[in-house]
Amino acid sequence: MLSESFLLDAFTVSARDIADADVNSLLALSLGVGWSHRAEDWEFMREVGQGWVAMDETGRVHGAAMWFPFGDQHATIGMVITTPRLQMQGGAQWLMGHVLERTKGRALGLHATKQSHRMFLSLGFVDEGTVYQYQGHVGTPPQVSNAPDAEIRAFSHSDVPALRELDRAATGWTRDALIDALVARSRGTVLTRAGKIEACALMRPFGRGTVTGPIFAANEEDALSVLYPLMLDRAGSFSRIDLASQTSRLADFAAQCGLQVREKCTRMSFGTPWPFSSGVGLSMFALASQATG
């Protein structure tokens, strides 16, 4: 059985529910490793996920690891952060041990940074591909031509049931709670044919500006059609989008908008592969976040 405490130099940290942590301490942790999350972004993660923190007697957080359950069979892992001191003494593996105990029996997915990739390999995760984090100040987007049979309009609350269906069709997972939390914070665009929603993109405040995702569509043409209006509105502002390719039409579009690849991470799974963009049927072309998929 895993220990509930961990000796860190001259003091002890304990594994505590992330709900007990002060959001400012979580914010200090992520800022310490150069992540741009705001306090509001941490609150979003705690709303849709669960997790552990390594907390000392003063309430300071030295590490965190979260999981995001989707139905009874799937989950993603994310927000795995430790201070350098805790990392050097095996604190990340210790926290992950607690996470894996709670997620036992589920198929797991995650996106590993360069720094954490070796640790996840040692825990039995396998590589599936690469995700590219595009970000920067948006220039004038290149014009996108919509399919003649498609109508583009703004996302509305009445579209939530259709968005849930798109998500299930693209992922095979049940993520209604995540979709509802995203909708509460986002604006978006939908593509319809004969009144039926066939593609959707959401954009919400995040970090230094906004993040676009998820994007659901059957092909890149439709994905670009729902992405274009959102990027047009962001001209001159900072934005981010996480894509599974550097050679796709969406990647070319992001680059033409002035966004550059700042970071690459490795998509990994434990149990069964987890979906991103299969190229067959409806696909998820951009992540909602690296933590949740």
C-alpha positions as CSV (number, residue, x, y, z in Angstrom):
1,M,0.0,0.0,0.0
2,L,1.3,3.5,-0.9
3,S,2.4,5.7,1.9
4,E,0.3,8.8,2.6
5,S,3.3,10.9,3.4
6,F,6.7,11.6,1.7
7,L,9.9,12.9,3.4
8,L,11.1,15.9,1.4
9,D,14.5,17.1,2.8
10,A,13.9,18.2,6.4
11,F,10.1,18.2,6.2
12,T,7.2,15.9,5.3
13,V,4.6,16.3,2.6
14,S,1.3,14.4,2.6
15,A,-0.9,13.2,-0.2
16,R,-4.1,15.4,0.1
17,D,-7.2,15.7,-2.1
18,I,-6.6,18.5,-4.6
19,A,-10.0,20.0,-3.5
20,D,-8.3,20.9,-0.2
21,A,-5.5,22.9,-1.8
22,D,-5.7,26.7,-2.0
23,V,-5.9,27.7,-5.6
24,N,-3.1,30.3,-5.2
25,S,-0.8,27.5,-4.1
26,L,-1.7,25.5,-7.2
27,L,-1.2,28.6,-9.3
28,A,2.3,29.1,-7.8
29,L,3.1,25.5,-8.6
30,S,2.2,25.8,-12.3
31,L,3.9,29.2,-12.7
32,G,7.0,27.7,-11.2
33,V,7.4,25.3,-14.1
34,G,6.5,28.0,-16.7
35,W,2.9,26.9,-17.3
36,S,0.5,29.8,-18.2
37,H,-2.6,28.5,-16.3
38,R,-4.7,31.1,-14.5
39,A,-6.5,30.5,-11.2
40,E,-9.7,30.1,-13.3
41,D,-8.0,27.4,-15.3
42,W,-7.2,25.4,-12.2
43,E,-10.8,25.8,-11.0
44,F,-12.0,24.4,-14.3
45,M,-9.7,21.4,-13.9
46,R,-10.9,20.7,-10.4
47,E,-14.5,21.0,-11.6
48,V,-14.1,18.3,-14.2
49,G,-11.4,16.1,-12.6
50,Q,-10.0,14.7,-9.3
51,G,-6.5,14.6,-8.0
52,W,-3.8,14.5,-5.4
53,V,-1.4,17.1,-4.2
54,A,1.8,16.8,-2.1
55,M,1.2,19.4,0.6
56,D,3.4,20.4,3.5
57,E,2.4,21.4,7.0
58,T,2.0,25.1,6.0
59,G,-0.4,24.2,3.2
60,R,2.1,24.8,0.4
61,V,1.7,22.5,-2.6
62,H,4.9,20.9,-3.9
63,G,3.3,18.6,-6.5
64,A,0.0,17.7,-8.2
65,A,-1.4,14.9,-10.3
66,M,-5.0,14.7,-11.6
67,W,-7.3,12.3,-13.4
68,F,-10.4,13.0,-15.4
69,P,-12.9,10.1,-15.4
70,F,-15.2,9.6,-18.4
71,G,-17.8,7.0,-17.8
72,D,-16.8,3.9,-16.0
73,Q,-14.1,2.6,-18.3
74,H,-12.0,5.6,-19.4
75,A,-10.0,8.4,-17.9
76,T,-7.2,10.9,-18.9
77,I,-4.3,11.9,-16.6
78,G,-3.0,15.5,-16.6
79,M,-1.7,18.4,-14.5
80,V,1.2,16.3,-13.3
81,I,3.5,18.9,-11.9
82,T,6.2,18.8,-9.2
83,T,8.7,21.2,-7.8
84,P,12.3,20.3,-8.8
85,R,13.1,19.2,-5.3
86,L,10.2,16.8,-5.1
87,Q,10.9,15.5,-8.7
88,M,14.5,14.7,-7.9
89,Q,13.4,12.6,-4.9
90,G,10.8,10.5,-6.8
91,G,7.7,12.6,-5.8
92,A,6.1,12.5,-9.2
93,Q,6.1,8.6,-9.2
94,W,4.7,8.7,-5.7
95,L,1.8,10.9,-6.7
96,M,1.2,8.9,-9.8
97,G,1.1,5.8,-7.7
98,H,-1.9,7.3,-5.9
99,V,-3.6,8.2,-9.2
100,L,-3.1,4.8,-10.7
101,E,-4.7,3.2,-7.6
102,R,-7.8,5.3,-8.1
103,T,-8.0,4.7,-11.9
104,K,-7.3,0.9,-11.7
105,G,-9.3,-0.9,-14.4
106,R,-9.8,2.1,-16.7
107,A,-8.2,2.6,-20.0
108,L,-6.0,5.7,-19.6
109,G,-4.7,8.4,-21.9
110,L,-2.3,11.3,-21.3
111,H,0.0,13.8,-23.0
112,A,3.5,13.6,-21.7
113,T,6.0,16.5,-21.8
114,K,9.6,15.8,-22.7
115,Q,10.4,15.9,-19.0
116,S,7.8,13.4,-17.9
117,H,7.9,11.0,-20.9
118,R,10.4,8.6,-19.4
119,M,8.5,8.3,-16.1
120,F,5.3,7.4,-17.9
121,L,7.1,4.8,-20.0
122,S,8.4,3.2,-16.7
123,L,4.8,3.1,-15.4
124,G,3.7,1.0,-18.5
125,F,2.2,3.7,-20.8
126,V,3.0,3.3,-24.5
127,D,3.5,6.0,-27.2
128,E,0.8,6.7,-29.7
129,G,1.8,9.9,-31.4
130,T,2.7,13.6,-31.1
131,V,0.6,16.6,-30.2
132,Y,1.8,20.1,-31.2
133,Q,1.0,23.1,-29.2
134,Y,0.5,26.1,-31.5
135,Q,0.3,29.5,-30.0
136,G,1.0,33.2,-30.6
137,H,-0.6,36.4,-31.5
138,V,-3.1,35.9,-34.3
139,G,-2.6,37.7,-37.6
140,T,-5.2,38.0,-40.3
141,P,-6.4,34.5,-41.1
142,P,-6.3,33.3,-44.7
143,Q,-9.7,33.1,-46.2
144,V,-11.5,29.8,-45.9
145,S,-14.1,28.7,-48.5
146,N,-17.0,26.8,-47.1
147,A,-18.6,23.8,-48.8
148,P,-21.7,25.0,-50.8
149,D,-24.1,22.8,-48.9
150,A,-22.9,23.9,-45.5
151,E,-24.2,26.7,-43.2
152,I,-21.9,28.3,-40.6
153,R,-23.4,29.9,-37.5
154,A,-22.6,30.7,-33.9
155,F,-23.0,27.9,-31.3
156,S,-26.0,28.3,-29.0
157,H,-27.0,26.5,-25.8
158,S,-29.7,24.5,-27.7
159,D,-26.7,22.9,-29.5
160,V,-25.4,21.2,-26.4
161,P,-27.1,17.8,-27.0
162,A,-25.8,17.7,-30.5
163,L,-22.3,18.6,-29.3
164,R,-22.4,15.7,-26.8
165,E,-23.3,13.4,-29.6
166,L,-20.4,14.7,-31.8
167,D,-18.1,14.1,-28.8
168,R,-19.3,10.5,-28.3
169,A,-19.1,9.7,-32.0
170,A,-15.5,11.1,-32.2
171,T,-14.1,9.6,-29.0
172,G,-16.3,6.6,-28.1
173,W,-16.3,8.0,-24.6
174,T,-19.0,9.5,-22.4
175,R,-17.8,13.0,-21.6
176,D,-21.0,14.9,-21.0
177,A,-19.8,16.6,-17.8
178,L,-16.7,17.9,-19.6
179,I,-18.7,19.2,-22.5
180,D,-21.1,21.0,-20.2
181,A,-18.2,22.6,-18.3
182,L,-16.6,23.7,-21.6
183,V,-19.8,25.1,-22.9
184,A,-20.3,27.2,-19.8
185,R,-16.9,28.9,-20.5
186,S,-16.9,29.0,-24.3
187,R,-18.2,30.5,-27.4
188,G,-18.2,28.5,-30.6
189,T,-19.1,27.8,-34.2
190,V,-21.2,25.0,-35.8
191,L,-21.5,23.8,-39.3
192,T,-24.9,22.4,-40.4
193,R,-26.2,20.6,-43.4
194,A,-30.0,20.3,-43.9
195,G,-30.3,21.6,-40.3
196,K,-28.1,18.9,-38.8
197,I,-24.9,19.8,-36.9
198,E,-21.9,18.1,-38.5
199,A,-19.0,20.1,-37.1
200,C,-18.3,22.3,-34.1
201,A,-15.4,24.3,-32.6
202,L,-15.3,25.9,-29.2
203,M,-13.0,28.7,-27.9
204,R,-12.6,29.8,-24.3
205,P,-10.4,32.0,-22.1
206,F,-7.2,30.3,-21.1
207,G,-3.7,31.4,-19.9
208,R,-2.5,34.5,-21.8
209,G,-5.5,34.6,-24.1
210,T,-7.7,31.9,-25.5
211,V,-7.5,28.2,-26.5
212,T,-9.5,26.7,-29.3
213,G,-10.8,23.1,-28.8
214,P,-12.3,20.7,-29.1
215,I,-12.9,20.7,-32.8
216,F,-15.1,18.0,-34.2
217,A,-15.6,17.3,-37.9
218,A,-15.7,14.6,-40.5
219,N,-12.9,16.2,-42.5
220,E,-10.4,19.0,-42.5
221,E,-12.5,21.2,-44.8
222,D,-15.4,21.3,-42.3
223,A,-12.9,21.7,-39.4
224,L,-11.4,24.7,-41.1
225,S,-14.9,26.1,-41.7
226,V,-15.8,26.2,-38.0
227,L,-12.3,27.3,-36.9
228,Y,-12.0,30.3,-39.3
229,P,-14.6,32.6,-37.7
230,L,-13.1,32.1,-34.2
231,M,-9.6,32.9,-35.3
232,L,-10.9,35.9,-37.3
233,D,-12.3,37.3,-34.1
234,R,-9.0,36.8,-32.4
235,A,-6.9,38.8,-34.8
236,G,-4.3,40.7,-32.9
237,S,-4.8,38.7,-29.7
238,F,-3.0,35.7,-28.1
239,S,-4.4,32.3,-28.8
240,R,-3.5,28.6,-28.7
241,I,-4.6,25.4,-30.4
242,D,-3.3,21.8,-29.8
243,L,-3.2,19.7,-33.0
244,A,-2.1,16.2,-33.8
245,S,-0.1,17.1,-36.9
246,Q,2.4,19.6,-38.3
247,T,1.5,18.8,-41.9
248,S,-2.3,19.0,-41.9
249,R,-4.4,21.7,-43.5
250,L,-5.3,22.9,-39.9
251,A,-1.6,23.1,-39.0
252,D,-0.9,25.1,-42.2
253,F,-3.8,27.4,-41.3
254,A,-2.6,27.9,-37.8
255,A,0.9,28.8,-39.1
256,Q,-0.6,31.2,-41.6
257,C,-2.4,32.9,-38.7
258,G,0.9,33.5,-37.1
259,L,0.8,30.7,-34.5
260,Q,4.0,28.7,-34.0
261,V,4.7,25.3,-32.4
262,R,5.9,26.2,-28.9
263,E,5.9,22.7,-27.4
264,K,5.5,19.1,-28.5
265,C,4.2,16.3,-26.2
266,T,3.7,12.6,-26.6
267,R,0.3,11.1,-26.7
268,M,0.3,7.9,-24.6
269,S,-2.1,5.2,-23.5
270,F,-2.4,2.5,-20.9
271,G,-4.8,-0.4,-21.5
272,T,-6.3,0.5,-24.9
273,P,-5.5,3.2,-27.4
274,W,-7.4,6.4,-27.0
275,P,-8.8,8.4,-29.9
276,F,-7.7,11.7,-31.3
277,S,-8.2,11.9,-35.0
278,S,-8.7,8.6,-36.6
279,G,-9.2,9.8,-40.2
280,V,-12.3,7.6,-40.4
281,G,-15.8,9.1,-39.7
282,L,-16.1,11.9,-37.2
283,S,-12.8,13.0,-35.6
284,M,-11.5,15.3,-32.9
285,F,-9.1,17.6,-34.7
286,A,-8.1,19.8,-31.7
287,L,-7.9,19.0,-28.0
288,A,-10.0,20.8,-25.4
289,S,-6.9,20.6,-23.3
290,Q,-3.9,18.3,-23.0
291,A,-5.2,17.2,-19.6
292,T,-8.6,16.1,-20.7
293,G,-8.1,15.3,-24.4
